[in-house]
Amino acid sequence: MIEFWYEFASTYSYPAAMRVEDLAAQAGVAVLWRPFIVGPLFNEQQGLTDSPFNAFPVKGDYMWRDLQRVCDREGLPLHHPSQFPRNSLLAARVAICGLEDGWTPAFSRAVYQANFVDDLDIGSPEVLAPLIAGVGAGPEHVLAAAGSAPVKDQLKDHVRQARERGLFGAPSFVTADGELFWGNDRLEQALEWAARHQDPEQA
C-alpha cells in the first residue's frame, strides 16, 4: 500500500497523478489518494505565503523548464497556467467527497488537465461542475457537500495527517511502514519500497 499525497496547485503533482495508478498496478501496490492543501505547511515550516517557485524566481524558471522536460518524456501536454498557483481549496474538498465512492482519482486527473493543460480556474464551481459530472457524480449535490462542515473537517484532518507524517511538499508518497518519498521523480522508488516491504497478507 502507498499513500499518494497531492495538491492540485502543485506542478510536479500533475505528472505524478497521471502516472501513479498504472505504475502501482504493475508493482502490485494499492494506492490511497490523499488530496490536501500544502500552503499551511509552507507557512508553518518556511514562513512562505506563496509558492516557493514564485518566492524564488530562479528556482521557478528552472522548475517550469524541468516540468516541460518531464511532461515531454511522459507524453503529457503542458500549458503554463496564466495564474500560478491557483486556489485549489474547493477542488480538494470535492476530491474528498469522492473518496468513498471511488471517483477521486478520475476527478483529480481531470482537475490537473483543467489547470495545467486547459488553463482553467480550478477554484471556480463553474469549472469543476462538468468535471464532477464527467466522473458520474451530481455536481449540485457534490458542490453542496464540499461546503459542508464534515468535508471541510476531513480536509483539515488530511493536512494534520500530512504534518504528522513529516510532509513538506507535494507530491509525496508514504508507504505502509511509514517511509516518506518526496517528488514525482521518487514515485518508482516509493513503489519499489512499498512492494518489497508489503505485508504478505495484503499482497
C-alpha positions, 0 to 999 in steps of 0.5 A: 500500500502507498499513500499518494499525497497531492495538491492540485496547485502543485506542478510536479503533482500533475505528472505524478497523478497521471502516472501513479495508478498504472505504475502501482498496478504493475508493482502490485501496490494499492494506492490511497489518494490523499488530496490536501492543501500544502500552503499551511505547511509552507507557512508553518515550516518556511514562513512562505505565503506563496509558492516557493517557485514564485518566492524564488524566481530562479528556482521557478524558471528552472522548475517550469523548464524541468516540468516541460522536460518531464511532461515531454518524456511522459507524453503529457501536454503542458500549458503554463497556467496564466495564474500560478498557483491557483486556489485549489481549496474547493477542488480538494474538498470535492476530491474528498467527497469522492473518496468513498465512492471511488471517483477521486482519482478520475476527478483529480486527473481531470482537475490537473488537465483543467489547470495545467493543460486547459488553463482553467480556474480550478477554484471556480464551481463553474469549472469543476461542475462538468468535471464532477459530472464527467466522473458520474457524480451530481455536481449540485449535490457534490458542490453542496457537500464540499461546503459542508462542515464534515468535508471541510473537517476531513480536509483539515484532518488530511493536512494534520495527517500530512504534518504528522507524517513529516510532509513538506511538499507535494507530491509525496508518497508514504508507504505502509511502514511509514517511509516518506518519498518526496517528488514525482521523480521518487514515485518508482522508488516509493513503489519499489519500497512499498512492494518489497516491504508489503505485508504478505497478507495484503499482497 
